[in-house]
Amino acid sequence: MQTISPAFSCDLKSVIQPNLTAKNARYSHVNGKRVSVRCGYRSESFSFPNGVGSSRADWQSSCAILASKVVSAENSSSMADQVAVVNGHSNGSVDLSLVPSQNGKPGLVQPLTITDLSPAPSHGSTLRVAYQGVPGAYSEAAAGKAYPNSEAIPCDQFDVAFQAVELWIADRAVLPVENSLGGSIHRNYDLLLRHRLHIVGEVQIPVHHCLLALPGVRADCITRVISHPQALAQTEGSLNKLTPKAAIEAFHDTAAAAEYIAANNLHDTAAVASARAADLYGLQILADGIQDYAGNVTRFLMLARDPIIPRTDRPFKTSIVFAAQEHKGTSVLFKVLSAFAFRNISLTKIESRPHHNCPLRVVGDENVGTSKHFEYTFYVDFEASMAEARAQNALAEVQEYTSFLRVLGSYPMDMTPWSTLPPSEDV
Ligand SMILES: O=C(O)C(=O)C[C@]1(C(=O)O)C=C[C@@H](O)C=C1
């Protein structure tokens, strides 16, 4: 499978000045037309005469304009001390009450927020939600389901979406972690560990794929089909029937594939993407509902800088990540899982990933030589709220067997009825 390299890459760290990568620099991407930058108490708005359009090139130039505006805002404001504090280097001269809590650490005085259980963002304006992809991507739909009436902020990579929240460019990120057909999106599991964002919710959306091409193009003229690898995996059977001779190529997201065909006037190429992407980029729908199974659902996590207060008045899920303590022996995973089983806590997901700090352990045996054991970090989702004693007790026990343990979030479960999924005739 050939990968088409992205036409655009927006490295937020490079476009936004590092000493303003702090919680007092804020940017808005309002209806794709207007961007504002706020530095502390100063607030400035910048209009883009031609709008910040839906294409990635537009978004890139918006970032560049923002960067230059931020520099001038920085020069005319005395935010340096606060920037130092939020970067973890307090010089003692700053009012800490201005600084939101970070990972619930004591010393940062703002309490946990409950903003994720209510639609309004803490700064009083429209919530800005980062997602990976361009308009028309399923992730954009997930962002809209998670946060209705929010401003969706397209990011070219998952990592950029994490950074957008960390740098206060966005208030939340909505990112896929697993699909019922394609399985886990490992990259986001790794990024959850690398970054310090908190899971504050989940949304599941039914994914209904279409085969898109330029108007007038017939399916038998298609020599190449491009899309996100997950979408290609979810439509493999249908594509074999619809375009048996076409080469299948990976693209960074479904809607970007549609945009690419339209922008380059490609008459021999089709994309697997949403009907909304067809609409946005002027493509025709050659085939509708081409996912191989009707139960094609992607689960997205909602991420924020601060955790929400766990509750017990509705079904909650908790996600943790841990690594086993080496000297505790081989039954660690069994013991960890039984800590939940003994308390009647159901696990909904377990994922193992390479232990990046220590991927291999050499086990020596005088008689038979040495073997190399792969080391893992484990991600577990369980059906309980951290407000429940049984969950707290289970984690206290898990801590005894693990070298590290982190609660990624305790959040309301998506209870959308399955009847809203597309009927099986759609296949
Ligand atoms: O490419 C998109 O449209 C996405 O939103 C990404 C993504 C994914 O990463 O799994 C999301 C949902 C679908 O499962 C296919 C692709």
The ligand as an ORCA input file, in Angstrom:
! r2SCAN-3c Opt
* xyz 0 1
  O     -10.679      9.950      7.954
  C     -11.645     10.296      8.628
  O     -12.675     10.768      8.143
  C     -11.570     10.150     10.069
  O     -12.284     10.810     10.759
  C     -10.623      9.140     10.646
  C     -11.270      7.781     10.880
  C     -10.331      6.894     11.731
  O      -9.280      7.308     12.142
  O     -10.709      5.745     11.987
  C     -12.515      7.931     11.646
  C     -13.590      7.151     11.435
  C     -13.585      6.101     10.415
  O     -13.385      4.901     11.136
  C     -12.518      6.247      9.419
  C     -11.493      7.086      9.627
*
